[in-house]
């Protein structure tokens, strides 16, 4: 597999890419194609799922025209949900122009018993056997996909892989630079417990033990973004001790979350109303994490309520 400079590389003087780097992801239903598509998206590929057959043919013939303005890296998911795909694709591949497209066919597979278990766990019918057994659907699909599997440039057998293993395999084989790991988005949201905990929070910190500016004359209508509120909190030693400890914990744990190939981490900081203490702590955490090389997306859910 050639690197990005040879495939989706750019023309001289920073121009548009000279050739697309296109990966077609196919394989058995239940083998992990959705996970793989998300991993390619994390790497910065323009990712498309389940195009109609005529559009797939256009994509393969002139991908840079259909996806202008990018870096030329494209991933397309195509399988037997697309009527006629298995029969039509070999001829499409034969007509690819290597001057325009660096092409890779990635096939995902898994043992039959593993696929049966995965379908049973999700309680979804097999797309080729909606009215019969999962095993029969797998048999039909394997027969129709046999030629594609044999012509694949790369085969991932996901039978024993976790989703983390699968994402890691994509990163290792298809990243533009050796060792490239997609950046992890860190979302910090401040909130008030009286309005509920933000859904999807990965880490939750309760800062209600800090003195509450709400009860100070002149501070109630302000928020933790205002200097007077910050001065009030910063005058108390436990405020900076808290921020120091939270910063240390996050700087220690964030690399470990990224090591698990997480694409985002949501950190929730809460006080009673979500206007003063949590907002001030969130602002300080963002400043410190940004300075340490972990850009933060900060939102104050309840500060203006």
Secondary structure by P-SEA (a helix, b strand, c coil): ccccccccccccccccccccbbbbbcccccccaaaaaaaaaaacccccccccaaaaaaaaacccccccccccbbbbbbccccccccccaaaaaaaccccccbbbbbbbbbcaaaaaaaaaaacccccccccccaaaaaaaaaaaaaaaaaacccccccccccaaaaaaaaaaccccccccccbbbbbbbbbbccccccccccbbbbccccccccccccccccccccaaaaaaaaacaaaaaaaaaaaaaaaacaaaaaaacccbbbbbbbccccccaaaaaaaaaaaaaaaaccccccccccccc
